[in-house]
């Protein structure tokens, strides 16, 4: 039997004890249109064989189909992307993007497992409300198969933080922090943490107006950093210069 792909041909020696008019590959890598043909080998009078003519060439298309049952498991504390394992696949390539056509990729990675849990730590994860992901199988020779249809990751709504105040080194100053939703609603009960050079970290909750005030006396120039968190929202961050 001689399979052919991309202009190259390979003879596969079916040993003499195979007498059935059928053959099956145990391992096969590569994608595209394949051509195959077969010929018989006839025994000589004493020893050896004499090959007959090849059959007409036959074709078949080999692809690595997309993984089935792609699903998104997301909650406030985690995101897990899962799919069914696929026969003949060594690893899986996963893409996460901010657009459904994947023109703006947030993350591309590979995994040996039929699942992936993104860490969601990069800045790109904090700037969108909806993300899209897809996965494809890759065989041992690095041939990539078909992508799944785009799946959706619904992100938690984001917080917005604003900081105000004139802060100078070695002087008692007031820093006002306001926490809002992306729609501009001021949020009560958001946890605000203030840190910086020369001050002890302080944590307070916002009032009914979504604001909180800190009294600080930094020892040196630099920046005051603030983080705001609230259940059901993505965290937000801000900074104020000490000058």
Buried (B, 14 or more C-beta within 10 A) or exposed (E): BBBBBEEEEEEEEEEEEEEEEEEEEEEEBEBEEBEBBBEEEEEEEEEEEEEEEEEEEEEEEBEBBBBEEBEBEBEEEEBEBBBEEBEBBBBBBBBBBBBBEBEEEBBEEEBEEBBBEBEBEEEBBBEBEEBBBBBBBBBEEEBBBBBBEBBEBEBBEBBBBBBEBEBEBEEEBEBEBBBBBEEEEBBBEBBBBBBBBBBEEBEBEBEEEBBBEBEBEBEEEBBBBBBBBBEEBBBBEBEBEBE
